[in-house]
Structures are given as C-alpha cells and as structure tokens.
Amino acid sequence: MPELEPGPSRIDTSRPHPARVYDYILGGKNNYPVDEELAKRVLAIDPTVTTSARTNRAFMRHATEWLARAGIRQYLDIGTGIPTEPNLHQIAQAIAPDARIVYTDNDPIVLCHAEALLRSTPQGLTHYLEADVRDPDRIVQQAGEVLDFGEPIALSLISLMHFIDDGDGAYDLVRRLVEALAPGSHLVLSHATADGDAQAGEEVVALYRRSGVTLRPRSHAEVARFFEGLEPVGSGLVRVSDWRPDIAESTLLTDGEQVTVYAGLARKP
Ligand SMILES: C[S@@+](CC[C@H](N)C(=O)[O-])C[C@H]1O[C@@H](n2cnc3c(N)ncnc32)[C@H](O)[C@@H]1O
C-alpha cells in the first residue's frame, strides 16, 4: 500500500481515480486495487494503452524541451498527475534554470506527492495549486500570483480534456485559459481518441462510467477545435507517436500499433 500524506483521509480508495489508474499503467506504485482493476480491464480491451501513456509522457518531455529552447520561461501545467520522473519542471529547468512552473490537479493524491514537484532550482520556482480545470478563472487568478500573464506562458493540458464533457464547457474553458495568455504563449495538448476503433472506445467509456469517471474520447476534428485561433507548431495535431520535431520514443511502437492519443503544440499569435 502506498504511503499517503498529508491528508490521507481525503483519498477515496473505494473507486478508481484517473491519476492513479494512469500511474498504474505507467508502472507506478501510487495506486490502489480499484485502480489496478480498472486499468487491467481497459488494457484487456485496448492493449495499446501502455504505449499510448508512455508515448504521451515522451510528448510532454519533447514539447517542454522545444519550448524551453524556444525561450519559454513560464509553464502552467493543468492535470499534472502523480509525479513521474522526469517531471515537467526538471525538463524545463535543465535547459532554463530560471523557469517558473505552476502545477495544478484536482485529485488530492497529487497533493500528497507534490513535494516531488516542488524541488525547484534556486534560480527558478515551482508551485502547486489544487484546483479544477472547470474553474479556469480561479486557476488564472491564483497562478497569476506566481506567473506573469503579461509574458508568454506554455499552458499544458496533457491527457486531461478527455475527462471533461462537452456539457461541462470543455471548449469554453480552454478558450478562457488561452484568452488569459499573452501573445507568444503556447498550448500543449494531448487527448484520447476512439478514431480507428469506435467499439473499443465505447467499451472503455462504459467501463469508466460504471466506475463513476467521465471519459470523453474525441475525434481528430473535435480535438482540433481546442486549437482554434492558434498557429500549429511542427507536425500539427497528429497521433502522439507521430508528433515531431524530435520524438525519439517512436521505437516504443510495435509494427502496426496505433496509439489512441492525439497531440499538438500551437502558438498564440
Ligand atoms: C491521465 S492523467 C495525465 C497526467 C499528466 N498530465 C500526463 O499526461 O502525464 C490526467 C490527470 O488529470 C487530472 N484531472 C482529471 N480531471 C481534472 C479536473 N477536472 N481538473 C484538474 N485535473 C483533473 C487527474 O487527476 C490526473 O492527474
């Protein structure tokens, strides 16, 4: 059983949580039997999920490296997940030690492990905010105490928005977050899809629903809507395994395996 502190009483072990299911899929130890059970059921329907998750982490690493080299010094990462090395700040600060990072998640288990996210370089800064992406104004206001919204920020919503239904204003809240950013800012977004295997997608959605978790895979066109008004960088919105400029982990893919995640990076003009 993982050690959970502070606030273990806030951890609900009676039902699976996305952060913990993802941790199990990535081979982490910060999950419970309910999370493992759901992950195993998902893997039985779609065995490519492990590759999708690993390749998604590779996308985060390569996009962050690209952004740091492009001069971005501020990062707002929403839906951070349980820390998994290397974390975003480690990548950004390895290139730009003065980078400032605000991490956000709404799952109390992430707060329990936030210490790993807060080991900043002395020149830079990291900060953790427990908040829900469905409250974008609060995130902008509180992140604004650490980040300068008058300067470019990389906003990352990596494997997050498929947990937000259309009815919860998914497009509107991303638009509000992007509106708050200065020109020259970037949106880094990856998102689950059922394109290519609608039946598997429906089965996975039903599994999550029975566990009390909303999952809303989106088509390429639906994910592309999150980037409206932004200028695509590199390969645009593609399967996460195809994302360039420099994704090295494409060798993770076995022949013919089709990952179920789209990824893209775009600049605010
Ligand atoms: C699949 S994990 C992705 C973690 C990390 N971004 C990555 O791609 O490696 C999704 C994360 O989003 C968080 N999340 C889900 N719904 C959220 C919401 N409404 N507000 C903030 N975070 C949320 C979960 O707790 C989980 O940590």
The ligand as a Tripos MOL2 file, in Angstrom:
@<TRIPOS>MOLECULE
LIG
   27    29     1     0     0
SMALL
NO_CHARGES

@<TRIPOS>ATOM
      1 C1         -4.1310   10.8090  -17.4370 C.3       1 LIG1
      2 S1         -3.5380   11.8600  -16.1610 S.3       1 LIG1
      3 C2         -2.3630   12.8310  -17.0610 C.3       1 LIG1
      4 C3         -1.1840   13.2670  -16.2280 C.3       1 LIG1
      5 C4         -0.1190   14.0900  -16.9900 C.3       1 LIG1
      6 N1         -0.6910   15.3350  -17.4930 N.3       1 LIG1
      7 C5          0.4660   13.3070  -18.1210 C.2       1 LIG1
      8 O1         -0.0330   13.4370  -19.2560 O.co2     1 LIG1
      9 O2          1.3880   12.5410  -17.9260 O.co2     1 LIG1
     10 C6         -4.9040   13.0210  -16.0240 C.3       1 LIG1
     11 C7         -4.7930   13.9350  -14.8190 C.3       1 LIG1
     12 O3         -5.8310   14.9240  -14.9130 O.3       1 LIG1
     13 C8         -6.3750   15.1220  -13.6160 C.3       1 LIG1
     14 N2         -7.7360   15.6510  -13.7540 N.ar      1 LIG1
     15 C9         -8.8530   14.9900  -14.1560 C.ar      1 LIG1
     16 N3         -9.9100   15.8080  -14.1390 N.ar      1 LIG1
     17 C10        -9.4530   17.0190  -13.7070 C.ar      1 LIG1
     18 C11       -10.0680   18.2820  -13.4800 C.ar      1 LIG1
     19 N4        -11.3780   18.4440  -13.6720 N.pl3     1 LIG1
     20 N5         -9.2940   19.3110  -13.0620 N.ar      1 LIG1
     21 C12        -7.9630   19.1460  -12.8540 C.ar      1 LIG1
     22 N6         -7.3240   17.9730  -13.0570 N.ar      1 LIG1
     23 C13        -8.0640   16.9170  -13.4610 C.ar      1 LIG1
     24 C14        -6.3270   13.7610  -12.9680 C.3       1 LIG1
     25 O4         -6.3920   13.8350  -11.5580 O.3       1 LIG1
     26 C15        -4.9970   13.2250  -13.4780 C.3       1 LIG1
     27 O5         -3.9580   13.5530  -12.6110 O.3       1 LIG1
@<TRIPOS>BOND
     1     1     2 1
     2     2     3 1
     3     2    10 1
     4     3     4 1
     5     4     5 1
     6     5     6 1
     7     5     7 1
     8     7     8 2
     9     7     9 1
    10    10    11 1
    11    11    12 1
    12    11    26 1
    13    12    13 1
    14    13    14 1
    15    13    24 1
    16    14    15 ar
    17    14    23 ar
    18    15    16 ar
    19    16    17 ar
    20    17    18 ar
    21    17    23 ar
    22    18    19 1
    23    18    20 ar
    24    20    21 ar
    25    21    22 ar
    26    22    23 ar
    27    24    25 1
    28    24    26 1
    29    26    27 1
@<TRIPOS>SUBSTRUCTURE
     1 LIG1         1 GROUP 0 **** ****
